[in-house]
Amino acid sequence: MPVSKKRPLLGPRGGQTTVSPTTGLMKKAMYLYHDEWEQLRRYSYEENRPASDIVREALKLYFEARGVGKKRTIASSSSAAGGGGEAPKG
């Protein structure tokens, strides 16, 4: 069995991190309060954009306002995520 010459990307605790080979996006989990999730889900539906795109955009603006990090365009995960999510209930 051939050994891969590429080393896996490791997270801060030493575990392997999932990275998309086509977009370079990393898969991460986060915890939100229910009201935050509802607002994000509703906005995602209204904008017809994946919630992950909105979170990345918010992080980009947050860091830019503080002069932190690299300048980059926001990669869309729309093709991978299948669109803007489900319709809000209620």
Backbone bond lengths (Angstrom), bond angles and torsions (degrees), N, CA, C in turn:
res aa  C-N    CA-C-N  psi(-1)  N-CA   C-N-CA  omega(-1)  CA-C   N-CA-C  phi
1 M - - - 1.445 - - 1.526 108.25 -
2 P 1.351 118.05 124.75 1.459 119.86 -177.80 1.527 111.17 -70.64
3 V 1.308 115.40 145.39 1.455 121.59 178.34 1.524 108.50 -94.97
4 S 1.337 116.28 131.19 1.456 120.72 179.13 1.521 109.76 -69.17
5 K 1.333 116.16 134.63 1.457 120.17 178.28 1.520 111.08 -80.91
6 K 1.343 117.64 -16.78 1.454 120.79 176.73 1.523 108.97 -81.83
7 R 1.318 115.18 132.02 1.459 118.90 175.64 1.524 108.67 -85.47
8 P 1.326 117.68 141.20 1.464 119.34 179.00 1.527 110.61 -66.70
9 L 1.324 116.19 148.34 1.449 121.84 176.20 1.521 107.89 -74.86
10 L 1.322 116.23 125.40 1.459 120.31 -177.62 1.521 110.72 -104.43
11 G 1.320 115.57 141.74 1.458 121.50 177.36 1.518 110.74 -79.52
12 P 1.337 117.65 -178.91 1.458 121.76 -175.91 1.527 114.17 -64.29
13 R 1.325 117.35 -23.67 1.463 120.45 178.57 1.529 112.19 -101.28
14 G 1.336 116.46 11.74 1.454 120.22 175.62 1.518 115.88 91.58
15 G 1.339 117.83 -5.01 1.460 120.46 179.22 1.514 111.40 -80.85
16 Q 1.319 116.44 155.23 1.465 120.83 179.41 1.526 109.76 -70.75
17 T 1.316 116.93 138.21 1.458 123.77 -178.65 1.522 109.63 -103.18
18 T 1.334 116.72 137.31 1.454 122.12 178.37 1.516 109.50 -81.55
19 V 1.337 116.66 122.31 1.462 122.41 179.04 1.521 108.36 -127.29
20 S 1.332 116.21 131.08 1.464 120.64 177.70 1.521 109.43 -68.36
21 P 1.337 117.66 127.70 1.463 119.79 179.42 1.529 112.77 -69.71
22 T 1.334 118.28 -21.68 1.464 119.83 -177.36 1.525 113.36 -92.89
23 T 1.343 118.26 -34.28 1.464 120.44 -176.40 1.517 113.54 -110.69
24 G 1.328 117.48 -18.74 1.463 120.72 -176.28 1.520 113.02 78.34
25 L 1.335 117.15 7.01 1.463 120.79 178.84 1.523 110.05 -75.44
26 M 1.328 116.29 142.98 1.460 121.43 178.51 1.525 110.00 -102.73
27 K 1.317 115.84 141.98 1.456 120.83 179.45 1.525 108.68 -89.55
28 K 1.332 115.97 123.48 1.461 122.32 179.94 1.516 108.97 -135.47
29 A 1.315 116.49 150.12 1.464 121.97 175.56 1.522 108.05 -105.44
30 M 1.326 116.35 148.65 1.459 120.37 175.17 1.514 108.44 -144.49
31 Y 1.316 115.23 156.60 1.455 121.24 179.61 1.520 109.08 -105.64
32 L 1.327 116.14 133.36 1.460 122.73 178.12 1.523 108.34 -125.54
33 Y 1.333 115.58 149.84 1.461 119.37 170.75 1.528 107.57 -70.14
34 H 1.322 115.33 157.47 1.463 120.33 -176.06 1.529 111.92 -56.29
35 D 1.338 117.69 -44.40 1.466 119.62 -178.57 1.528 111.71 -66.02
36 E 1.336 117.76 -34.65 1.467 120.68 176.36 1.519 110.44 -65.08
37 W 1.328 115.70 -43.84 1.456 120.14 179.62 1.524 110.99 -63.21
38 E 1.338 117.15 -43.04 1.467 120.92 179.38 1.529 110.93 -61.63
39 Q 1.337 117.01 -43.56 1.465 120.18 179.19 1.525 110.69 -64.23
40 L 1.319 116.71 -43.18 1.466 121.03 179.29 1.527 110.50 -63.85
41 R 1.322 116.62 -44.89 1.468 120.87 -179.29 1.525 111.17 -63.69
42 R 1.329 116.94 -43.05 1.470 121.03 -179.87 1.535 110.33 -65.34
43 Y 1.329 116.65 -45.64 1.463 120.48 179.69 1.524 110.41 -63.62
44 S 1.329 116.55 -40.07 1.468 121.84 178.11 1.529 110.01 -58.93
45 Y 1.317 116.09 -44.32 1.461 120.53 179.76 1.525 111.12 -66.11
46 E 1.348 116.64 -46.06 1.457 121.00 -178.74 1.529 112.42 -62.36
47 E 1.323 116.67 -37.24 1.458 122.03 -179.19 1.530 112.72 -87.96
48 N 1.339 116.41 -8.14 1.463 122.43 -176.26 1.538 110.83 54.26
49 R 1.330 114.11 47.19 1.466 121.63 -179.93 1.521 108.58 -133.09
50 P 1.328 117.39 148.66 1.464 119.51 175.79 1.532 110.93 -64.16
51 A 1.316 115.66 145.18 1.467 120.93 178.11 1.523 111.04 -57.26
52 S 1.322 117.35 -35.34 1.470 120.34 -179.15 1.525 111.35 -63.50
53 D 1.330 118.04 -35.53 1.475 121.08 176.51 1.528 110.39 -64.04
54 I 1.329 116.29 -41.11 1.462 120.98 -178.90 1.527 110.49 -67.32
55 V 1.321 117.36 -41.64 1.468 121.13 178.36 1.523 109.89 -64.10
56 R 1.339 118.16 -43.94 1.471 120.61 178.56 1.525 111.35 -62.05
57 E 1.337 116.12 -41.53 1.461 119.78 178.65 1.532 110.72 -63.12
58 A 1.337 117.18 -43.63 1.466 121.10 179.26 1.535 110.92 -62.96
59 L 1.330 117.43 -41.75 1.463 120.54 177.70 1.523 111.17 -64.50
60 K 1.321 116.32 -41.20 1.472 121.00 179.20 1.528 109.99 -60.00
61 L 1.333 117.06 -47.54 1.459 121.24 179.92 1.535 111.42 -65.13
62 Y 1.322 116.71 -39.49 1.467 122.26 178.37 1.526 110.67 -60.21
63 F 1.329 116.48 -49.01 1.463 120.23 -178.44 1.530 111.99 -70.47
64 E 1.329 117.74 -38.02 1.464 120.79 177.41 1.526 110.95 -61.64
65 A 1.332 117.09 -40.25 1.461 121.30 -179.80 1.529 111.29 -63.32
66 R 1.322 116.35 -24.69 1.462 121.48 -179.58 1.525 112.68 -102.50
67 G 1.339 116.68 2.52 1.458 120.76 179.13 1.516 113.79 67.87
68 V 1.329 116.15 31.39 1.460 121.62 -177.41 1.517 109.93 -110.89
69 G 1.332 117.19 140.73 1.456 121.48 171.19 1.509 114.85 84.34
70 K 1.329 113.72 -179.19 1.460 122.74 -177.99 1.517 110.78 -85.54
71 K 1.314 115.32 152.56 1.462 120.71 171.55 1.524 106.67 -85.28
72 R 1.305 117.27 129.73 1.467 120.84 178.34 1.512 109.61 -154.35
73 T 1.312 114.95 158.45 1.457 118.97 174.15 1.515 107.59 -81.56
74 I 1.306 116.18 155.51 1.456 120.76 -177.35 1.520 109.30 -84.71
75 A 1.327 116.15 119.63 1.463 120.80 177.39 1.517 108.63 -74.59
76 S 1.295 116.66 136.48 1.452 120.81 179.21 1.519 109.90 -93.32
77 S 1.323 114.77 137.24 1.454 119.54 175.00 1.519 109.96 -102.74
78 S 1.332 116.87 16.45 1.463 121.08 -175.23 1.522 112.85 -55.00
79 S 1.318 116.67 -43.48 1.459 118.44 -177.61 1.519 110.78 -67.02
80 A 1.324 117.10 -34.55 1.457 120.09 -179.48 1.522 111.43 -80.05
81 A 1.338 116.90 -33.12 1.455 120.41 -174.53 1.517 113.09 -89.71
82 G 1.313 118.04 -16.99 1.449 120.24 176.19 1.517 114.69 84.44
83 G 1.333 117.47 25.07 1.457 118.42 173.23 1.504 113.44 110.92
84 G 1.332 115.69 -157.00 1.450 121.95 -168.55 1.499 116.48 -93.18
85 G 1.287 119.96 13.37 1.464 120.18 174.85 1.509 112.73 93.20
86 E 1.333 113.56 -173.38 1.442 119.59 -176.12 1.519 111.28 -89.50
87 A 1.332 115.96 160.21 1.457 120.52 179.22 1.522 109.35 -69.07
88 P 1.349 116.94 139.48 1.468 118.84 176.73 1.512 110.71 -66.00
89 K 1.327 115.47 145.09 1.461 120.84 178.77 1.516 108.77 -94.12
90 G 1.301 115.08 124.47 1.462 118.90 175.21 1.465 115.67 98.43
